[in-house]
Amino acid sequence: MKKFLLFLCILRSVFSTSSFAQQNIREVAAKLKTHESLDLIQIDKALVDYKRDSLSMKTLSEIKDFPIGRIFGLNALGVLARNTSRYQESIRLHLQALRLSEEIKNQESIINSLNMLGVSYRRLDEVRLALDFHKQALSIAEKVKVKSESILRNTAVSLNSIGNIYLTLKQYDLAEEQFIKSLEIEKTLENKLGLAINYQNLGIIKEAQNKLDEALVSYRLSLDYNNQIDSKLGKIICQNSIGQILIKQNKPKEGLKRILPTIAEAEKLGDKYYITMAKINSGWALSIL
């Protein structure tokens, strides 16, 4: 009987928390709707405490008289799906966001949704489709005469993503050119996340070219920015990259110290891609010891 009562209390707590989250997001959305002009940066700042909560974002995506909020919610749900390796679901959500963005003729949201689709297709190794979406986003962004911070950020994302595709195709010079262009925009915006991502990618190029010391410098710069913004996923990626370099430099013990803790961290995030990456790197280090 006691166990049953405890179960009921827990269940009631879960549902009351869910209702509270839905009520909160509706209140925030109601306040945002009073603003005449909203860009994605403003919405992102207002919803920073909600965008990783799938229930809140689902609620937001269903508020019919707030289209820009619906678009934000759909894209946020798409990111959550992608980060848990549900790529087809991610694509479906980003396509919904794109269609709605086109309906209301919001360029920022169109560019953002195109970039989101490109990232999801890239994770599926659908390189041609990914490149098409990122090039569409870049083309639209470059035609905008007065560029908002959101447009500039998405331009940087497009360039970075195109660079990643060239990187996949082992066209290192073309990839580096895109990453450097993206990096310059991120420096102007003082966007630490963007800087972390670009330095990580420049490190990958240097590693592929067997310039291990240069790669290590880039990876450490990336880790520094990820630490500053406390990006858990970013730190997992950087520690694995640094670990790989250390293994290649015949320092498997040092490499393993970097890599092993990231397995548990990746499991907490539920990202199968990076769980697998960390386990493969750990196995590699252990095979040398």
C-alpha positions in Angstrom: 0.0 0.0 0.0 2.8 2.4 0.9 4.6 1.6 -2.4 1.4 2.3 -4.3 0.8 5.7 -2.5 4.4 6.6 -3.2 3.9 5.7 -6.9 0.8 8.0 -7.0 2.7 10.9 -5.5 5.5 10.5 -8.0 3.0 10.3 -10.9 1.1 13.4 -9.6 4.4 15.2 -9.4 5.4 14.3 -13.0 2.0 15.5 -14.3 2.0 18.7 -12.3 5.6 19.5 -13.5 4.5 18.9 -17.1 1.5 21.2 -16.7 3.7 23.8 -15.1 6.1 23.7 -18.0 3.3 24.0 -20.5 1.8 26.9 -18.6 5.2 28.6 -18.4 5.9 28.4 -22.1 2.5 29.7 -22.9 3.1 32.7 -20.7 6.5 33.4 -22.3 5.0 33.0 -25.8 2.1 35.4 -24.9 4.7 38.1 -23.8 6.8 37.5 -27.0 3.7 37.9 -29.2 3.3 41.5 -28.0 6.6 42.5 -29.7 6.1 43.9 -33.2 9.3 42.5 -34.6 11.2 39.5 -33.3 14.3 37.9 -34.6 15.5 34.4 -33.9 18.2 35.6 -31.5 15.7 37.4 -29.3 13.4 34.3 -29.3 16.3 32.1 -28.5 17.4 34.2 -25.6 13.8 34.3 -24.2 13.4 30.6 -24.5 16.9 29.5 -23.4 15.5 27.6 -20.4 12.9 25.8 -22.4 14.4 24.9 -25.8 15.8 21.6 -24.6 12.5 20.5 -23.0 10.6 18.6 -25.7 7.2 19.1 -23.9 7.6 22.8 -23.8 8.8 22.9 -27.5 5.9 20.7 -28.6 3.5 23.1 -26.8 5.2 26.1 -28.5 5.0 24.4 -31.9 1.2 24.1 -31.6 0.4 27.8 -30.7 -1.5 28.7 -33.9 -1.5 32.5 -33.5 2.3 32.7 -33.0 3.9 31.4 -36.3 7.5 32.5 -35.5 7.2 30.7 -32.2 5.8 27.6 -33.9 8.8 27.6 -36.3 11.2 27.9 -33.4 9.5 25.1 -31.5 9.6 22.8 -34.6 13.3 23.4 -35.2 14.1 23.0 -31.5 12.3 19.6 -31.6 14.2 18.8 -34.8 17.5 19.4 -33.0 16.5 17.3 -30.0 15.6 14.5 -32.4 18.9 14.8 -34.3 20.9 14.8 -31.0 19.3 11.5 -30.1 20.0 10.0 -33.6 16.4 10.2 -34.8 17.4 11.7 -38.1 14.2 11.1 -40.1 12.1 12.6 -37.4 14.5 15.6 -37.3 14.1 16.1 -41.1 10.3 15.9 -40.8 10.2 18.6 -38.2 12.7 20.9 -40.0 10.6 20.5 -43.2 7.5 21.6 -41.3 9.4 24.6 -40.0 10.6 25.4 -43.5 7.1 25.3 -45.0 5.7 27.5 -42.3 8.7 29.9 -42.7 7.9 30.2 -46.4 4.2 30.7 -45.7 4.9 33.8 -43.6 7.9 34.8 -45.8 10.3 35.1 -42.9 13.8 35.0 -44.4 15.7 34.4 -41.1 13.6 31.3 -40.4 13.8 30.1 -44.0 17.6 30.3 -43.8 17.7 28.7 -40.4 15.4 25.8 -41.4 17.4 25.1 -44.5 20.6 25.0 -42.5 19.0 22.6 -40.0 17.9 20.3 -42.8 21.4 20.3 -44.2 22.9 19.3 -40.8 20.4 16.4 -40.4 21.1 15.1 -43.9 24.9 15.4 -43.3 24.5 13.2 -40.2 22.8 10.7 -42.5 25.8 11.0 -45.0 23.4 12.3 -47.6 26.2 14.7 -48.8 24.5 16.0 -52.0 21.2 16.9 -50.3 23.1 18.5 -47.3 25.2 20.6 -49.7 22.1 21.7 -51.6 20.3 22.9 -48.4 23.3 24.8 -47.1 24.0 26.4 -50.4 20.3 27.5 -50.7 20.6 29.0 -47.2 23.9 30.8 -48.0 22.5 32.1 -51.3 19.4 33.7 -49.6 21.6 35.1 -46.7 24.0 36.7 -49.1 21.2 38.5 -50.9 20.0 40.2 -47.7 21.2 43.8 -47.8 20.9 44.7 -44.2 22.0 41.6 -42.3 20.8 41.1 -38.7 22.8 39.1 -36.2 20.6 36.1 -36.9 21.4 36.3 -40.7 25.1 36.7 -40.0 25.0 33.7 -37.6 23.2 31.6 -40.2 25.7 32.7 -42.9 28.5 31.4 -40.6 26.6 28.2 -40.1 26.2 27.7 -43.9 29.9 28.3 -44.5 30.9 26.0 -41.7 28.5 23.3 -42.9 29.7 23.5 -46.5 33.2 23.3 -45.2 32.3 20.1 -43.3 31.0 18.6 -46.5 34.2 19.4 -48.4 36.0 17.9 -45.4 34.0 14.7 -45.8 35.0 14.7 -49.5 38.7 15.2 -48.4 38.9 18.5 -50.3 40.9 20.1 -47.5 41.8 23.4 -49.1 38.2 24.2 -50.0 37.1 23.1 -46.5 39.6 25.3 -44.8 38.6 28.3 -46.9 35.0 27.9 -45.7 35.9 27.5 -42.1 38.1 30.6 -42.1 35.3 32.7 -43.6 32.9 31.3 -41.0 35.5 32.0 -38.2 35.8 35.6 -39.2 32.0 36.1 -38.9 32.0 34.4 -35.5 34.8 36.6 -34.3 32.8 39.7 -35.3 29.8 38.4 -33.5 31.8 37.2 -30.5 29.9 33.9 -30.8 31.9 31.4 -28.6 29.9 28.4 -29.8 30.7 29.3 -33.4 34.3 29.8 -32.6 34.5 26.5 -30.8 33.0 24.7 -33.8 35.2 26.3 -36.4 38.4 25.7 -34.4 37.4 22.0 -34.0 36.9 21.7 -37.8 40.2 23.4 -38.5 41.8 20.9 -36.1 40.3 18.0 -38.1 41.8 19.3 -41.3 45.3 19.6 -39.7 44.9 16.1 -38.2 44.0 14.7 -41.7 47.1 16.4 -43.1 49.1 14.8 -40.3 50.0 18.2 -38.9 49.4 16.9 -35.3 50.8 19.8 -33.4 48.7 22.3 -35.3 45.7 20.1 -34.9 46.3 20.0 -31.1 46.4 23.8 -31.0 43.1 24.1 -32.8 41.4 21.4 -30.6 42.6 23.0 -27.4 41.2 26.4 -28.6 37.9 24.7 -29.3 37.9 23.1 -25.9 38.6 26.4 -24.2 35.5 28.0 -25.9 33.4 24.9 -25.1 34.4 25.2 -21.4 33.5 28.9 -21.4 30.0 28.2 -22.6 29.8 24.9 -20.7 28.8 22.9 -23.8 28.7 19.3 -22.7 28.6 17.9 -26.2 31.4 20.2 -27.4 33.6 19.1 -24.5 33.0 15.4 -25.3 34.0 16.0 -29.0 37.1 18.0 -28.1 38.4 15.6 -25.4 38.0 12.8 -27.9 39.8 14.7 -30.6 42.7 15.7 -28.2 42.8 12.1 -27.0 43.2 10.9 -30.6 46.1 13.2 -31.2 47.8 12.0 -28.0 47.4 8.4 -29.1 48.9 9.2 -32.5 51.8 10.9 -30.6 52.4 7.6 -28.8 50.8 8.8 -25.6 48.0 6.3 -25.2 47.7 6.7 -21.4 47.2 10.5 -21.7 44.8 9.9 -24.5 42.8 7.4 -22.5 42.5 9.8 -19.6 40.9 12.3 -21.9 38.6 9.8 -23.6 37.3 7.4 -20.9 35.2 10.0 -18.9 33.4 11.1 -22.1 31.7 7.7 -22.5 29.5 8.3 -19.4 28.9 12.0 -20.5 27.8 10.9 -24.0 25.5 8.3 -22.4 23.9 11.0 -20.3 23.1 13.0 -23.4 21.8 9.9 -25.2 23.8 10.6 -28.3 24.6 7.2 -29.9 27.0 8.7 -32.4 29.3 10.1 -29.8 28.9 7.1 -27.4 30.2 4.9 -30.3 33.0 7.4 -31.1 34.2 7.5 -27.5 34.1 3.7 -27.2 36.1 3.2 -30.4 38.7 5.7 -29.3 39.0 4.0 -25.9 39.4 0.6 -27.5 42.1 2.0 -29.8 44.1 3.4 -26.8 43.7 0.2 -24.8 44.9 -1.9 -27.8 48.2 0.0 -27.7 48.8 -0.1 -23.9 
